[in-house]
Amino acid sequence: AAPSRRYVLCEVVSEDPRCRQCIEDRAVGLAVRDAIGKVHGDYGLACCSISFTVKYLNAYTGTVLLRCRKDSYRLLCSALPFVRQLESRNLRYPCFLNTLHVGGTIRTCQKFLIQYNRRQLLMLLQNCTNEEERQCIQKSLLSCSLTEEQSQSGDEEDDDGTE
């Protein structure tokens, strides 16, 4: 049987708009490993490195899904606040990782993300100062649609039923 895994859903938060362009698997992976090494030393880094991977990344929204073994997710999560920057092409962009959710499957993280985005949009709508802004946001909401696809990849084997 495959080892039990945990998926940590984070968002990259940065004041620097140029930070978006350096959000890539390698940069995030290196920054997280570097933080784990600083906080937990070689032993912690070795524990977390087993099956650690950046499973999903959306540079546009700044959403990152990290996968690790169930027995080392606490080490991983406790090191995430120490990620201070992402590095790309020898340039450093200050940022931090905001942990949104820890789940047992990719599907539970997706469900959480949909609810989270829905709440963020509601807050945007409530903060509108005039009807024009409100209609603009509502129009952009209607133009994007969510279609549920059956997973063709091997991600389903990661679903071990624990949440």
Summary of the structure (lengths in Angstrom):
residues: 163
radius of gyration: 17.5
end to end distance: 17.1
largest distance: 56.1
contacts: 454
relative contact order: 0.20
helix: 51%
strand: 23%
